[in-house]
Amino acid sequence: MNDSIDIDFIYDDADRYCSEIAELYSYTEDCEFVHTQCSYEELSKAHGLPRWITASQSEQKRFLVTLQNMLEVAEKERRMVAMQAILYLVQGVFGEVDSEEEHLEQVQKNARLVYEFGIFNSFVELLGMELENTAAATSALRKPAVSVADSRELRCILNVLYTVVETLRTPREEENDEDKQVRDAFKQEIGQPMLGEDPLAIVLFTMVTRFCSGSAPHFPMKKVLLLLWKVTLTSLGGLRDLQEQKNSVRQQHNLPPLPEDTYEVCRTMRPASPPASAADLIEQQAPRRGARGGKRSSLDDPFEGGLDRDDDLMREMEGLKTGSDDEMPPTPPRPATPSVVQKSLPWKPKVRQKDLEQFLEQTRAKFVGFQVKNDHTSLAGLPQPIHEGVKVLKQHLYQSLSELQIKREEEIAKNPLSRPETSVDQTPSECLYQAMLPNLPQYMIALLKLLLAAAPTSKAKTESINILSDVLPEEMPTTVLQSMKLGIDVNRHKEIIVKAISGLLLLLLKHFKLNHIYQFEFTSQHLVFANCIPLVLKFFNQNILSYVSAKNGVPALEFPKCVIGDQPELTAENIESGDGANYCWRNIFSCINLLRILNKLTKWKHSRTMMLVVFKSAPILKRALKVRQAMLQLYVLKLLKLQTKYLGRQWRKSNMKTMSAIYQKVRHRLGDDWAYGNDMDARPWDFQAEECALRACVDRFNNRRYGNNGMDPDFKPVDNCLLSVLGENVDLSEEFKDNYERWLDQEVFGRQVDWDLMIDRC
């Protein structure tokens, strides 16, 4: 990709419906479409059903009832035939349609029928059965190489579940009130317990952890992760709807609405260009780095350490230590004629209450000589410019929901009896967090393990798990064309895994933060402890321009094109041609998600910001500015802004164009010294104490709300009323009831009790 071309990418919760469905299937599975069609035709012929699209509604319903009954038979092969027939229906009966429009209509219709007849829940139960199928796991463990054939039943189940979820989640172009009601009902049901007492998301999380533990290497992880992401997206809601949810919650707490919509602002912003961006000049730095390779300033490299000790990575980082914007001596940024007239900065500045308090504290100490505690209004003795400064700060004062929630938790901790937590709204986020809480650390570790295995920068020797079990065929390729097809399929497979994990993690962090700040902090701390920050930086330590423009896809092999109409003959030329787009949607989506996750983990956390410095993230992030997409550049510049004052004065002088881009594109915090702060390298931050204090608050929150039935045992009221205690209904076991008389003889009548001694002890 040419780094001077702007990328016309619009960020959304997911790609187009047809693309999301196509990514479910690997190219290795192309032969299985014939099997599903044959299974359907075999059963429909046996039951006298004509072509599905010409059958009456009553005939279709009778046939669905028959298939549902077959799902409950004990014989595995008969059950598999029924599963494949149902899969063929939700795949849109592609053998009976002539166009993709007609196919889409059948998919939407059949997915709704499968849901309304309860077949979706039947497949959830089948998924639980396969989860406990120890024979399949044992067989896979004994094999030297697990292939796509080892997960035939699981893949069929996951294909049905994913297609129904994605179809009912996506609004139809001509949606009526009935369609909307079905979609809303499905969204509410998908987050509820569907298998025993576990929601579907927890079942899928369990599959992820078992796969990463090595006890179930045959699990098709790409399909599991895609379904997990879409189930979470359906039950919690998309990120595009989060703005409205935030404003609704803020209104309940008498707070003003959010000043802007991030997505709308990013849509109107243009990618940074010279002199406001260093993106176009980074390519020219290589010769200069070679000339200055023997000279290094201590300010450019204040910390030792790195992402990886591999020789290639260390050599690359050595070449990026300076990372200045150009060869000329640094000069102050000068205004240039913009291509688009912009009368103001894109974001409204914000001020925290803490910033206002700190400003008043410093000015009072300077001009008055004493402090007025908890007073933010008195300005006696302060000069007029200070009055104006306080007025400006108050105009831009912003109070977040997180601050309110933290303050409320402090009140509950100080006054557990007089200010207890009355009730907790059982929102979808709350229900999911409660279900995830017992094993949340294991879930986060497993997701990061899979992300590491799928990262393009990971070497084969470092992969501890095999994520290719559901893409590798039973027999390896024997021709060049087959090898090319498999190579593209493997790269595509990894990209889809990264897309699903990044989308899932961002969803969890955003929704947990809105629900309660300490749910977010608990999740984010375990991500940090599992080395999420260096892992994301390792992901970006590659040629990002090549990654976002990768053409790991063959349009002719994508579903449903591969099963509708005449199929072209595959050659080396049309395999490598791609779809003609100058960027890959899923890869830009993944990059933006990972950058947003990194921002979420490091914002207002000094210890984690220092991790960005220690791992030398500045040159890695600056290279990502070469991708000319406004939203991606925004989150890169945010991460650079976080660590600017830690990088030293020399770095700031050598990177004035990057500093100018930060000023123009990133929201300002009035009073923030990001651009002119003193060197912070030797400042005695107690990083461990910071994380430990946060962990103590999080543990207190979890123990109070979710431990001991939400009641601190030290403050649990004691029932001293004899009548109410004796009047409690106690459930007695059947064994006790059967042996009640024997218990009376042994424990009551057969024992002598000295009641006087007992009373004296009391």
C-alpha positions, 0 to 999 in steps of 0.5 A: 500500500502507498503510505500517501493514500488515505484509507476510506475505512469506517469503523463499526461493530463488525464487517458486512454480514456476507463477510462475517459469514464467509469468515466462519468457513476455512477453504479446507471445508469447501468439500463439506458443503456437498455433504450437508446438501446430500444429508438434507436431500437424503432426509427430505426424500425419505419424508416426501418433502419437495424442494424447500423453497417450493414447500408449503409452510406446514410442510417445512414445519413438519420437517423441522419437527422431524429433524429436531426429534432426530437430534435426540437419537442415541445413534451418532451417525443418524444424529450427525445427518440431522445436524448437517441437514439443519446446517444446510437449511441455515446455510440458505439451501444454496442448491436451490437458489440462483443468486446471492440475494435469494440465498440471503433471503433463505438464510434469514427465513430459515435462521428465524425458523430454527430459533422459533422452533427451539432448535437453536437451544437443542444445538446449545445442548449438543455443544455441551455434550461435545464439550464433555466428549472425552472419547474425541479428546482422547483420540485427538491427544493420541494423534501426532497431528490434529486435522480438520477431520477431528472436529467434524461434529463440533464444527457443524454445531458451531456453524449452526449456532454462529449463523443463527446468532449473526443472522438474528443479530444483524437488522434486515434492510426491510425489517418489520415490527415482527422481525424487530420483536424476534431480534430483541427477544433473541438478544435478551435470551442469548445472555441468559443461562441456556445450558444448565446454569451457564450462559452460552458465553461461559460454555464457550469460555470453558472451551477456550481454556480447555483448548489452551490447557492442552486437554482438547486440542481438536476444538476448532478455536476460530469458530469458538472465538467468532461465536463467543465474540458475536454472542457477547456482542449480541447480549451486551450490545455494540460499541456504537450503541454504547454512547446512548447507554452512557448518556442514559446512565449519566442522566440517571446520576444528574450528569450532563451528556458526553460532549461528543461522539467519538465515531462521528468526530473521527469520521470528520477528521482527516488523517494527519499529514505534514507538517502535522504528522511524522508518518510520511517522514518515518520512511526517510529516517533509515539512512540517517539512523545508520549514520548516527548509529554509534551515537546515542543520547541517554535521554533517548533510552532512559530505561533498559528492557524490551519486548523480546530478546530475539536478535532480530527484534533487538536489532530493529529496536536499536535502529529505532531508538532516536526516531526523530521526525526529520534530519533538520535541527528541531524548530518550533512547529509553524502553522501551515495552510490546511487542506480543510478549514478547521476553525477549532480543535476537534475535541472539547477540552476536559478538566478533572475535579482533581486538576481543579483542586491541584490548581487551587492548592498550588496557587493558594500556596504561592499567593496566600501561604495557606490552604483551605481544605475542601473549598473550591469556590473561595478565591480571596487573596488571589489575583484576577488572572487566577480568577479567570483561570479557575473560571475556565477550568470550571467551564470545562469540568468533566465528571465521569461515571467512574469517579462517582462509582469510586466515591460511592465505594468509598462511602460504602467502605466507611459506612457499611451499615448506614450507607449499604448498597441497596440493589444491583441492576441485573444488566447483561453486563452484570450477569456476564461478569457474575458468571465470569468472575470465578474463572476470569483470570483463566479466561484472560490468560487463555485469550492472550495465549491465542492472540500470541499464537495468531500474531504475525510476529510470533515465531513458530518455535514460540507457539505453545498451542496449535491454532491450526487444527481446524484448518489443516487437511487430513492429507497435506497438499501435493501440488503448488496450487494446493500449497498456495491455497493452504498458505493463504488459508492459514494466514487468513485463519490467524487474521480472523482469530486476532479480529475475534479476540480483539473485538471481544476484549474491547467489548468486555472492557468497555461494557464492564467499565460502564457497568462498574469501574471495578469490574473493568479494573479487575479485568484489566489488571489480569490482562496486564498481569498476563503481559497484554501490554508487551503482547500488543506492542509485539503485534505492532512490531511489524510492517503495519502497512503490509498487514493492513493491506494484506490480501489473504483471501480468495473471493472465489472460495468465499461462502456463498460464492463457492456454492452458487452458480458456475465456479471458475477454475482456480489458477495461481493468478486468480488466487493471488489477485485478491478482491481489488481493495487497497486495505483489509477490513478485518486487519484495520479493525483488529489494529484499532481494537488493540490500540484502544485496548492498550489505551484502556489499560494505560490511561491514568495508570503511571505504572502501566505508562512506564511499561510503554516506555520500558518496552520502547513503544514510541518508535513502534507506535510511530511506525503505525502512523504510516497507516493513513486512517484517522481513527487508527492514528488518533489512538496511536497519538493518544498512546504517544501523548501518555508517555511523552513527558517520560521520554525526555527533552531530547526526544520531544525536540527531535519529534516536533512534528509528532508533537504537533500532530498530538496537539491537533488530533488528541483531546486536551486536558487543561493543565496537563503538562504532557508537552512541557513536563520535566524529565520524569525518569528519576521520579520515585513512583512506587509502581507496585504500591499503585497496583496493590492499592488498586487491587485492594479496592477491587478485591473489597468490591468483589468480596462485598458484592459477590462473596458471602451472598453480597454481605461482609461477614463482619457486618452481617446482622444476627437474628436473635429472635427465638421464634423466627430462628425456630420458625425457619424452614430447613430442608432435610435430606431424604437420608436424614428423614429415613433415619430420623428415629435412629438419630433420635435414639443415638443423639437424644434419648441415648445421651445424658445431658447435664443441663445445669452445666450447659447453662453455667457455660452459657 
